[in-house]
């Protein structure tokens, strides 16, 4: 089962790939945005464990729900 570090690394990779895809589609999108996207991805990968700590009985109830997944896809 993934732990907090896995979530952070995965979010950083997703942020980097998303930024690179946007950079290919829009020439005005600069490389500095990629570094920012990776940093935001790392922070957002840690956010669920800050809001719902592992010892909380509701851990993974909201951030692993279908509602939250649809919200992320919508963004």
C-alpha distances in whole Angstrom, upper triangle without the diagonal:
4,7,10,11,9,11,14,14,14,16,18,19,19,22,23,23,25,27,28,29,31,33,34,35,37,39,40,36,36,33,33,31,28,28,28,25,23,24,23,20,19,20,19,15,16,18,15,14,18,19,17,16,13,16,17,17,17,14,12,15,17,15,13,16,19,21,19,18,22,23,21,23,26,26
4,7,8,6,7,10,11,10,12,15,15,16,18,20,20,22,24,25,26,28,30,31,32,34,36,36,32,32,30,29,28,25,24,24,22,19,20,20,16,15,17,15,12,12,15,13,12,16,17,15,14,12,15,17,18,17,13,12,15,16,14,12,16,18,20,18,17,21,21,19,21,24,24
4,6,5,7,9,10,11,13,15,16,17,19,20,21,23,25,26,27,29,30,32,33,35,36,36,33,32,30,29,27,25,23,23,21,19,19,18,16,14,15,14,10,10,13,11,9,13,15,13,12,10,13,15,16,16,12,11,15,16,14,13,17,20,21,19,18,22,22,20,22,25,24
4,5,5,6,9,10,11,12,14,15,16,18,20,21,23,24,26,27,29,31,32,33,34,34,30,30,27,26,24,22,21,20,19,16,15,15,13,10,11,11,8,7,9,9,7,10,12,12,10,9,13,15,17,16,12,12,15,16,13,13,17,20,21,18,18,21,21,19,21,24,23
4,5,5,6,9,10,11,12,14,15,17,18,20,21,23,24,26,27,29,31,32,33,33,29,28,25,24,23,20,19,19,17,14,14,15,12,9,11,12,8,8,12,12,10,13,16,15,14,13,16,18,20,20,16,15,19,19,16,16,20,22,23,20,20,23,23,20,22,25,23
4,5,5,6,8,10,11,12,14,15,16,18,20,21,22,24,26,27,29,30,32,32,28,27,25,24,23,20,19,19,17,14,15,15,12,10,13,12,8,10,13,12,12,15,17,16,15,14,18,19,21,20,16,15,18,18,15,15,18,20,22,19,18,21,21,18,20,23,22
4,6,5,6,9,10,10,12,14,15,16,18,20,21,22,24,26,27,28,30,30,26,26,24,23,21,19,18,17,15,13,13,13,9,8,10,9,5,7,10,9,10,12,14,14,14,13,17,18,19,18,14,12,16,15,12,12,15,17,18,15,14,18,18,15,17,20,19
4,6,5,6,9,10,10,12,14,15,16,18,20,21,22,25,26,27,28,28,24,23,21,20,18,16,15,14,13,10,10,10,7,5,7,7,4,6,9,10,10,12,15,15,15,15,19,20,22,20,17,15,18,17,14,15,18,20,21,17,17,20,19,16,18,21,19
4,5,5,6,9,10,11,12,14,15,17,18,20,21,23,25,26,27,27,23,22,20,19,18,15,14,15,13,9,10,11,8,7,10,10,8,10,13,14,14,16,18,19,18,18,22,23,25,23,20,18,21,20,17,17,20,22,23,19,18,21,21,17,19,22,20
4,5,5,6,9,10,11,12,14,15,16,18,20,21,23,24,26,26,23,22,20,20,18,15,15,15,12,10,12,12,8,8,11,10,8,11,13,13,14,17,18,19,19,18,22,23,24,22,19,17,19,19,15,15,18,19,20,17,15,18,18,14,16,19,17
4,5,5,6,9,10,10,12,14,15,16,18,20,21,22,24,24,20,20,18,18,15,13,13,12,9,8,9,8,5,6,8,7,5,9,11,12,13,15,16,17,18,18,22,22,24,22,19,16,19,17,13,14,17,18,18,15,14,16,16,12,14,17,15
4,5,5,6,9,10,11,12,14,15,16,19,20,21,22,22,18,18,15,15,13,10,10,10,7,5,7,7,4,5,8,9,8,10,13,14,16,17,19,20,20,21,25,25,27,25,22,20,22,21,17,18,21,21,22,18,17,20,19,15,17,19,17
4,5,5,6,8,10,11,12,14,15,17,19,20,21,22,18,18,15,15,14,10,11,12,9,7,10,11,8,9,12,12,10,14,16,17,18,20,22,23,23,23,27,27,29,27,24,21,24,22,19,19,22,22,23,19,17,20,19,16,16,19,17
4,5,5,6,8,10,11,12,14,16,17,18,20,21,17,17,15,16,13,11,12,12,9,8,11,10,7,10,12,11,10,14,15,16,18,20,21,22,23,23,27,27,28,26,23,20,22,20,17,17,19,19,20,16,14,16,16,12,13,15,14
4,6,5,6,9,10,11,12,14,16,16,18,18,14,14,13,13,10,8,9,9,5,5,8,7,5,8,11,10,10,14,15,16,18,20,21,22,23,24,28,28,29,27,24,21,23,21,18,19,21,21,21,17,16,17,16,12,13,15,13
4,5,5,6,9,10,10,12,14,15,16,17,13,12,10,11,9,6,7,9,6,5,9,10,8,10,13,13,13,16,18,20,21,22,24,25,26,27,31,31,32,30,27,24,27,25,21,22,24,24,24,21,19,21,20,16,16,18,16
4,5,5,6,9,10,11,13,14,16,17,13,14,12,13,11,8,11,12,9,9,13,13,11,13,16,15,15,18,20,21,23,25,26,27,28,28,32,32,33,31,28,25,27,25,22,22,24,23,24,21,18,20,19,15,15,17,15
4,5,5,6,9,10,11,12,14,15,12,13,12,13,10,8,11,11,8,9,13,12,10,13,16,14,15,18,19,20,23,24,25,26,28,28,32,32,33,30,27,24,26,24,20,21,22,21,21,19,16,17,16,13,12,14,12
4,5,5,6,9,10,10,12,12,9,9,8,10,7,5,9,9,6,8,11,11,11,14,16,15,16,19,20,22,24,25,26,28,29,30,34,33,35,32,30,27,29,26,23,24,25,25,24,21,20,20,19,16,15,17,14
4,5,5,6,9,10,11,12,9,9,8,11,9,7,10,12,10,11,14,14,14,16,19,18,19,22,23,25,27,28,29,31,32,33,36,36,38,35,32,29,31,29,26,26,28,27,27,24,22,23,22,18,18,19,17
4,5,5,6,9,11,13,10,12,11,14,11,10,14,14,12,13,17,16,15,18,20,19,20,23,24,26,28,29,30,31,33,33,37,37,38,35,32,29,31,29,25,26,27,25,25,23,21,21,20,17,16,17,15
4,5,5,6,9,10,7,10,10,12,10,9,13,13,11,13,16,16,15,19,20,19,20,24,24,26,28,29,30,31,33,34,38,37,38,35,33,30,31,29,25,26,27,26,25,23,21,21,20,17,16,16,14
4,5,5,6,7,5,7,8,10,9,8,12,13,12,14,17,17,17,20,21,21,22,25,26,28,30,31,32,34,35,36,40,39,41,38,36,33,34,32,28,29,31,29,29,26,24,24,23,20,19,20,18
4,6,6,9,8,10,11,14,12,12,15,17,15,17,20,20,19,22,24,24,25,28,29,30,33,34,34,36,38,38,42,42,43,40,38,35,36,34,30,31,32,30,30,28,25,25,25,22,20,21,19
4,7,9,8,11,13,16,14,14,17,18,16,18,21,21,20,24,25,24,25,29,29,31,33,34,35,36,38,39,43,42,43,40,38,35,36,33,30,30,31,29,29,27,25,24,23,21,19,19,18
4,5,6,9,12,14,12,13,17,17,15,18,21,20,21,24,25,24,26,29,29,31,34,34,35,37,39,40,43,43,44,41,39,36,37,34,31,32,33,31,30,28,26,25,24,22,20,20,18
4,5,7,10,13,12,13,16,17,17,19,21,22,22,25,27,26,28,31,31,33,36,36,37,39,41,42,46,45,47,44,41,38,40,37,34,35,36,34,34,31,29,29,28,25,24,24,22
4,6,10,11,11,13,15,16,16,19,20,20,21,24,25,25,27,30,30,33,35,35,36,38,40,41,45,44,46,43,41,38,39,36,33,35,36,34,33,31,29,29,27,25,24,24,21
4,7,8,7,9,12,12,12,15,17,17,18,20,22,22,24,26,26,29,31,31,32,34,36,38,41,40,42,39,37,34,36,33,30,31,32,31,30,28,26,26,24,22,21,21,18
4,5,6,8,10,11,11,14,15,16,17,20,21,22,23,26,26,29,31,31,32,35,36,37,41,41,43,40,37,35,37,34,31,32,34,33,32,29,28,28,27,24,24,24,21
4,5,5,7,9,10,11,13,15,16,17,19,20,21,24,25,28,29,29,31,33,34,35,39,39,41,39,36,34,36,33,30,31,33,33,32,29,28,28,27,23,24,24,21
4,5,5,6,9,10,11,13,14,16,17,18,20,22,23,26,28,27,29,31,32,34,37,37,40,37,34,33,35,32,29,30,32,32,32,28,27,28,26,23,24,24,21
4,5,5,6,9,10,10,12,14,15,16,18,20,21,24,25,25,27,29,30,32,35,35,37,35,32,30,32,29,26,27,29,29,28,25,24,25,22,19,20,21,17
4,5,5,6,9,10,10,12,14,15,16,19,20,22,24,24,26,28,29,30,34,34,36,33,31,28,30,28,25,26,28,28,27,24,23,24,22,19,19,21,17
4,5,5,6,9,10,11,13,14,15,17,19,22,23,23,25,27,27,29,32,33,35,33,30,28,30,28,25,26,29,29,28,25,24,26,24,20,22,23,19
4,5,5,6,8,10,11,12,14,16,16,20,21,21,22,25,26,28,31,31,33,31,28,26,28,26,23,25,27,27,26,23,22,24,21,18,20,21,17
4,5,5,6,9,10,10,12,14,15,18,20,20,21,23,24,26,29,29,31,29,26,24,26,23,20,22,24,24,23,20,19,20,18,15,16,17,14
4,6,5,6,9,10,10,13,14,17,18,19,21,22,23,24,28,28,30,28,25,23,25,23,20,21,24,24,24,21,20,22,20,16,18,20,17
4,5,5,6,9,10,11,13,16,17,17,19,21,21,23,26,26,29,27,24,23,25,23,20,22,24,25,25,21,21,23,21,17,20,21,18
4,5,5,6,8,10,10,14,15,15,16,19,20,22,25,25,27,25,22,20,23,20,17,19,21,22,21,18,18,19,17,14,17,18,14
4,5,5,6,9,10,12,14,15,16,18,19,20,24,23,26,23,20,18,21,18,15,17,19,20,20,16,15,18,16,13,15,17,14
4,6,5,7,9,12,12,13,15,17,17,18,22,22,24,23,19,18,21,19,16,17,20,22,22,18,18,20,19,15,18,20,17
4,5,5,6,10,11,10,12,15,15,17,20,20,23,21,18,17,20,18,14,17,20,21,21,17,18,20,18,15,18,20,17
4,5,5,8,10,10,11,13,14,16,19,19,21,19,16,14,17,14,11,14,16,18,17,13,14,16,14,12,15,16,14
4,6,7,8,10,11,12,13,14,18,18,20,18,15,13,16,14,11,12,15,17,17,14,14,17,15,13,16,18,16
4,6,6,7,9,10,10,12,15,15,18,16,13,13,15,14,11,14,17,19,19,15,16,19,18,15,19,21,18
4,5,5,6,8,10,12,15,14,17,15,12,12,14,12,10,13,15,17,17,13,15,18,16,14,18,19,17
4,5,5,6,8,9,13,12,14,11,9,8,10,9,6,9,12,15,15,11,13,16,15,13,17,19,17
4,6,5,5,7,10,10,12,11,8,9,11,11,9,12,15,18,18,15,16,20,18,17,20,22,21
4,6,6,9,11,11,14,13,10,11,14,13,11,14,17,20,19,16,18,21,19,18,22,23,21
4,6,10,11,10,12,10,9,10,11,10,9,13,15,18,17,14,17,19,17,17,21,22,20
4,7,8,6,9,7,5,7,8,9,9,11,13,17,16,14,16,19,18,18,21,23,22
4,5,5,9,9,6,9,11,12,12,13,16,20,20,17,19,22,21,21,24,26,25
4,5,8,9,6,8,11,13,12,13,16,20,20,18,20,23,23,22,25,27,26
4,6,9,7,11,13,15,15,16,18,22,23,21,23,26,25,25,28,30,29
4,5,5,9,10,12,13,14,16,20,20,19,21,24,23,23,26,28,27
4,6,9,9,12,13,14,15,19,19,18,21,23,23,24,27,28,28
4,6,5,8,10,11,12,15,15,15,17,20,19,20,23,24,25
4,6,8,9,9,11,15,16,14,16,19,19,19,22,23,23
4,6,6,5,8,11,13,11,12,16,16,16,18,20,20
4,6,6,6,10,11,10,12,15,15,16,18,20,20
4,5,5,9,8,7,10,12,12,13,15,16,17
4,6,8,9,6,8,11,10,10,13,15,15
4,7,8,7,7,11,11,11,13,16,16
4,5,5,7,9,10,11,13,14,16
4,5,5,6,8,10,11,12,14
4,5,5,6,9,10,11,12
4,5,5,6,9,10,11
4,5,5,6,9,10
4,5,5,6,9
4,5,5,6
4,5,5
4,5
4
